[in-house]
Amino acid sequence: MTLASEILARRMRLPRAQTHDIVRETNLAVAMDDGEVLLADRWVAAASRDRPQPTVLVRSPYGRGHVVGMLYGRLLAERGLQTVVQSVRGTFGSGGEFSPFDERADGLATLRWIRAQPWSAGPVATFGASYLGLVQWAMATAPESELAALAVQVSASQFHDQTFPGGSLSLQTVASWMVIIATQERRLGGVATGRGLRGLPDQLARLPLADLDERATGRAVGWFREGFGETGRESAYWSARDFSPAVAEVSAPVSFVGGWYDIFLPWMLADFERLQDAGRAPRLLIGPWSHTSPGLTAAAEREGLAWLRRHLLGDGRSAVSGPVRVVVTGEGGGWRDLSRWPPSGTGERRLYVAGDGRLSDRAPARAGEAGAGATSASQGYRYDPRDPTPSLGGPVLLDRNPVVDNAALEARADVLVFTGPSLTVAAEAIGHVGVEIHARTSRPWFDLFARVCDVDRAGVSRNVCDALVSVAPGRFGQDADGAWRVTWSLWPLAHRFAAGHRIRLLVGSGAHPRYARNPGTGADPLRAGVDEMRAVDVEILHGAEHPSALVLPASG
């Protein structure tokens, strides 16, 4: 383990270890309020084992050894941080039944236990990515937690909106995570998980989805059926697991690390903005990473280690830089320090959908105005959920190559492409992205998927950001002529469109299996069979009466 930690630390560019003589106390029993016992491991330098000291708490559903123990136990302990790594309820020897996202009571009970131990003195902080980040918010948003700091990576204070983005279902990500959780503790767990993930594409193509858990894992998964039986954020299941309302009240300093292609990015940034607007001093780092990128794991470890040493040990040498540091993607981009997110003085640049597949900076003229042509026009396609538009790249749980050549997608008959002129000078867009689409459809139940692409001088179109929204009666407004007015946010971005490149907007009605397909009938997408799927004809309208547009951030 010492050799492995040394090799990993060098690859991650961590500070030099203070010691390799580490003690791991395993299977410590921690009683919960309801009597269940959860197991935890304590990692500490042997020389300070008997000295009361600050503690880092990591709560995980992925076990306490192997990668988890290395990243959150040994590597921190070698650098002066005592760490407790605990298996959450119902996982890896901890008692009770795993109930995803319901982590507040157990987290608070664990904090009380730590503070009662003879080896604990001073502040307690938390650390971890993804699910390990949500459990931090579950504790921190309770005033009695009194945490000294949080180091949160690729996570958010609520998981509902990532699970049901835009009103759809994040099918591929949810299914992949379900397989991992359901198989990781089986005999030869790694083999079982790999087999389950390899077979997942075939299962995602089958309908209905209601029994996906049994087909993908070999048995019914209780939390899958409970959580996806109540899809609304205001439902009893999801509201009890939503810690976002109290984020602004968290006084502990928080470090965020994310990626432009991470599945949680929009909601992680919402948490950051809540703290920023409340006058706190959070720290934000965003790189060119997806959820499982090795580069993100390394950056998260470096940033988290510096943040925790600063706030637990008063280590000024570990002081981090300014409040916001992001990488600007695209040709000629690079790392940029900002004073806030989104940047001060950010305005908007509207690019209007126009005829012949164009995007234009000019607002469409109305009848009677100079240069006015037709005040309304459209381009259309048919979306058939029985042959859904495929997903290609973008933020998905296990995909480490989110940016791709979009030629195959743009060539489909169920996708429209609108492209701006060649840029005479580079254009940077840093901030939030929106789309406003006016559409006329043959059915009132449909999805809209929009993607921003950067088209280089050779004509290669690469995705920058995207998102899908689900439309149904009462969910969006309609014009007097019945056309839908659909506005939604795409993934935020920091991107430089180089001179000679073109900005492209791709519009369709699906991205399967990243998102569940919309049946087109109002049927529940989880329970709809093939016989309940209907094609929908979609017209994307443009012109003065229906000014469909892409809204990019622009420097003031």
N, C-alpha and C positions, 0 to 999 in steps of 0.2 A: 504493500500500500504506500510506503514512503516513496519508492521509485515512481510509482504511478502518479502520485500527487505532485512530485517534482516535475515530471514530464508535462502533466496537464497545466500546472501553474505557469510553466514557461510558454506553452502554446497560448495561454490566455493572457500572458503579459501581466501577471499578478506581482505585487511586491514580494521581495524575498521572505521566505518563511523565517519566523523567529525561533522555531523549534520543530523537529520532526518527532519528538518524544510525546506522543498524544495518547491519552487514555479515553477509551470508549466504554462507558457503563451502559450495558444493554438491558432492555426489557424492564425499565423502571415503571412501576404500576402507578397510574394516576387515576384516582377515583373521580367520577363525574357526579353531578348533582342528583342524577337518578339512580346511582349505584353502579352503573357500568364502569368498567375499568379499561382505560386506554393505555397503550404501551408507548414508551419514549426511550430514546437513547441520549445520554449526555456525552458531549465531546469537549475535552478540556486538556490543556497542556499539563503534563504530569507534574511539572514543578509547581504549578499553582492549583493543583487538584483540591487541596484542603483549604484554600483561601476563598472566603466569600467575595464574589465579584459580579459585575453586570452580566446579563444573559441575553442571547439572541434566541428567539423562539421561532421554529419552523414547523408548521403543521401540514402534513402531506397525505394524499391518498395513494401514493406510489411506493410505499415502503420506506425503510430507514437505512438500508444498506446500498451497496453498489453505487450507482450514479448519484442518487439522492444523498447518501451518506458522505460521498466524496465532496460534492459541490457545497453542501450546506453544513457538513460536520467537520471533516478533517481539514479542508482548505481554510476554513474560518478559524478553527482552533490553532492551526499552525501559525496563524497571524494574530494571535492574542485575543480571540473572541471565544468565550465559552458559549456553546450552542446546545440547545435541546431540540432534537428532531423527533416529532411525535407522529404516529400513524393515526389519522382521523378515525372516527367511529366506524366500525365494521370493516376495517381494512388491516391486513398484515398483523393479525393477532389482537387488535383492539376490539373490545366487546361492542355489542349492539349491532344495529343494522345501518349500513351506509345510506345516508339520506342527503344527496348532493345539495350543496350550497346552504344547508341549514347548520351553520357552524358557530353561531354566537355563544350559546350556553356552554358548549364544550371548550371553546377558546377561553372564555372568562374563568371557567373552573381550572383550566390548566395554568393560567396566569396566577391564580391564588395559590396553587400548589407550588409553583416555582418560587414565589416570594416567601413561602414558608420553609424552604429548604435551607439547611445550614451553609450550603455552598453558594447561596444567592445573596447578593447585597447590591444596592444601587439600582440603576435603571434596567428596564427590560425593553428590547426592541424586537421587531419582526422582519422577516426576510422571505422572499420567494416569488416565483413566477406563475402565471396562469391561475390554476385553482389555488395554489399557495399564496397568490395575491388576494383572491377573494376572501380567504379566511382571515387575512390581516384586516380588511375592512370590516368584517363581521365583529372583530374585537374592538378595533379603534373607534368605531362609531358609537360604542357604549361608553359613556363618560367615566364609568368606574374602571376602565381598563388602564388608564394612566400610562400609556406607552410613551417611551422616550423618542422613538423614531420608527418609520416604516420604510422599507425598501421594496417597492412594488414593481414588478416587471410584467409586461404583456398581460395585463389583467384589468379588471374593473370592479366597481363596487356592486354591480348587479350583472347577472349573466342572461337575464331574460332577453334583452335587446339583441345580443349576439346570437342567441338561440332562434329568435323569431325576427330577423332583420327585415325591416320594411313590411312586416306583416306576413312574411313567408316563413319557411323553415330552413335553417342552415343545415341541410340534410347531410351532406358529406362530412362536415365537421362533427356534428352530433353523433352520427353513426360510428365514425372512427373512434371517438372518445368512448362511446359505449362499449365497443369491442375491446379496447384497451383495458378499461376498468373490469369488464366481465371475465377476461381471460388471464390477466397478469399474475394471479395467484394460483393458477392451475399447475399441475405437474408439468415441468418443462414450459413454464409460463411464456418465455420468449418465443418458443416455437409455436405455441398455441395462439399467441397474439399475432405473430407474423402470418400464420395460416388464415386467421380470421380477417385480417386486413387485406390479404391478397384476394380473398373471395368476396370482398365487399362490393366491388363494382357490379357484379352480377346480381347481388341482392338488391342494390339500389335501383336497378332497372326494373325490378318486379313490383307489381301492384297487387293488392293494396300494401301500404306501408305499416299498417297497424300491428302486424306480427313481425315486423323487421327484427325485433329483439330476438325472437325465437330462431328465426332463419339465420341471423348473423352470429349468434352466440351459442345456440343450441338449447337455450332455456329462456323462460320469461324473465324480464328484468323489471322488477316492481317500480323503481323510480322512473324508468322510461315511460311506463304506462300512466303513472300518476302525474308526472310533470307535463306530459304532452296531451293529457286529457283536459288540462286547464291551460289554454294558450294565452289568455289575456294577462297583461302585466298587473292588472288590478285584482286578479283572482287570488283566492286565499293562499294557494301554493306559492305563487311567485311574489306576492307582496310581502310574505313573511321572509323571503330570501333577498329582498331588495334593501341594500344598505345605503343607497345613494342619497336619500333625503337628508341624512345627517353628515355627509362628507364635509360640508363647509364648516361644521362645528368642530372638526378634528384639529386640535392645536399642535399635535405632535408633528415634527417636520417629516415631509414625505418626499422620497426620491422616486421618480418614474423613469422606466426605460421601456421603449417601444420600438416598433418597426413600421415603416410605411406600408408594408404588406401583411401586417399582423391582423388576425381576426378580431382583436379587441380594440384596435386603435381608436375608432370614433368615441367609444365610451370611456376609454382611459383618458383621452383628452378632455372629455366632459368633466371627469373627476378633477383633473388638473385645473381646469378653468374655474370650477367651483371654489377650490382653495385659493387660487390667485385672486378671484373677485372678492373673496372674504378677507383679503389682506394678509393671508398667510405667505409663507416663503417656500413653496414647493420647488423642486428641481426636476427638469425634464430633459431627457436625451432620446432622440429618435434617429435611428440609422436606416440603412437600405435593406432591412431584414424582414423575413417572414417569421411565423411563430416559432419554428424549430430551427432557425438558422444557427449554425455554430458561432457565427460572429456575434449574434445577439446574446447567446449564452455567455460568451467571454466578456462582452461589454457589461452585461448585467452583473456578473460576478465582480468585476473591477469596480463598477460604480457602487454596488451594494456594500462591498467591503469598505471602501473609502467613507461612505455615508455612515455606516455603523461605527467604525472606529472614531469618526469625528464626534458622533453624538453619544456614544457610550464611554469612550476612553479619553475624549478631549484631545484627540490627535490632530493638531493643526497641520501636520505634514500631509494629511489626507484630505485637506480642504479641496472641494470641487470648484469648478469654474462657475460662470454666471448662471442665471436661472433657467435659461433655455439654450440647448445646443442641438441643432438638427443638421442632417446631411441634405443638401439640395441634390436631387437626382437629375439625371440628364447630362448631356454633353456640356462640359464646362462648369459643372456644379462643384460641390464639395462641402465641407463642414462650415457651418455658419452659427455664430453666437447671436442670440436675440435677447431682448430685455423682457419679452412676454410672448404669450401665445394666445391668439394669432398675433403677428407683428403689429405694432402701432402704425396707424396711418394706412392700413390696408383698405383699399376700395374694392370695386368689382369691375370686371370686364365681361360684358355680355357679347356672346357670339351667337348670332341668330341663324336658325335653320332656314335655308333658302332653297330655291329650285335647283335642279340638276345636281343634287348631292353636295351643295356648298354650305359652308359656314361663313357668315359675314359679320364684320364689325358694325355694319350699318343697320340701324333699325329699319324694318320694312316700312315703306311709305304708304300712307293712306290714299284712297281715291281722291283725286283732285290735287294732290301734292306733286311738285316737280319730280319727274322721274318715276312716278307711280305706275306700276303695271297691275297685274291681278292682285286684289287685296286678300285673296285666300287661295291656297293651293295645298296639295297633299302628295305624299308618297306612301305606299302601303305594302303590307305583307300579310301572309297568313301564318299564324302560329298554331301548330298542332301538338298538343301534349302527348299524343301517342308516338310522335317523333320529335322529342323536345330539342330545342336549340342547346347544343352542348356547352359546358363551361370550359374555358381555356385560360389557364393562368389565374391570377388574382389571389386574394387572401383565403387560404384553406389551411386547416390545422396542420397537416403533415407535409405539405408541398414546399420544398425549399427552392423551387425555381418559379416564382410567381410572375416574372416578366417574360413574355413570349412574343414571337412573331404572330400577329393576329390575322394573317392572310387567309387561313382556312376558315376562320369564323366570319370574316368580312365577305367571303365568297358565297355564303349561304343565302338562299332566297328569303329566309325569315329574319334577315338582319338588314338594317339600313345604315348607310355610312354617309356622314356629312363632313367635308374636309375644307379647312380654311386655306387661304393663299400662302405661298411661300413667305416666310417671315424675312423682312429686310434687316431687322435687328433682333437680337435674342429677347425673349420674353420670359420673365420669371413669375411663377405663381406660387405663393406661400400662404396657406391658410385653408379655409373651408371652401368646398365646391358644391354648387347646386345645379339642378336641372329643372327647367319648367317645360313640360311637354303638353301640348294641346292635341288630343287624340279623339278620333271617332271610331267606335268599335261595333262589331256585330253582336257582341254579348257584353253584359255589364260586369263580368268577372274576368279579369285578366291581370297579367303582370307587365311591368315595364322594366327593362334592364338597360342601363346606360353606362358607357365606358369612354373615358378620355384616353386617347392614344397620341403618341408622339411619332410622326412620320418623318423619317430621316431623308437625306438627299437622294438615297437610292430607292426610296419608296417603301422601305420596310416600316411597318406599323407596329409599335410596341405599346402595350398597355401601361398607363400611369395610375389611374384610379377608377373605381366603378362602384356600383351598388344597384340593387333591385328593390322595387316597391310593388306591393300587391294592391290592386284596385278592386273595389266592390261598392255596391250601392250605399250611399251615405258616408263613404270614407273620403271622397273628394268632391269638389264642386263641379258643376256643369254650366256651360254657357247656355244662352237662350236657345241656341240651335241644337243643343244636346251634346255638344263636344265636351269631353272631360278636360279639366285643367288640373294636371298632376304635377306637383312640385315635391322634390325630395333631395336629400343630401347624399353625395357620394363620399367615399373615403377622403379624408383631408390629404393634402399633398404639400410638398416643397419640391418644385420641379423647374428646371430651366429648359425651355424650348429654344434650341439654338437657332441662330440665323441660318436661313436656307431650309429649315424644317417647317412642317405644317402641323397644325392642331386638328385633330379629328375627333368627332363624336360618333360613337357607334350606338345604335338603338335596336333593341329586340324585345322579346317577351319571355325570355327564359335563359337559364344558365345551369343546366342539369349535368351532374348531380350536386353541384355546389348548393343550389337551391332546389327545394321540392317543386315539382311541376304544378302549375295552377290547372285544375280540371276544366275550367271554363264554364262550369255549371253551377257554381256556388256550393258544391259538395266539399266536405272536409278533405283536404289534400292527404291526410293521413289514412283515411278510410275509403277513399274513392278507388274503385276498380277501373279497369280499362273501359268497361261499358259506360262509365260515367264521365268519360273524357270527351270533350267537344272542341273542335278547332274554333278559333276566333280570328276574324279579319280585323286588322288594325290599320288605320290611316293616321299617319303623323302629319298634323296640319301645320302650316306656316303661312306667314303673311301678316298684314297689319291687324287683322281681326283675331288671329291666332298666332301670336309671336313666340313660338317655341324657341327655347334658347338654352345654351350652356352658360353658366355663371361662374367664372373663375375669379379668384382673388387677384388684385393688382395693387402694386405699390402706389402710394399717393404722391 
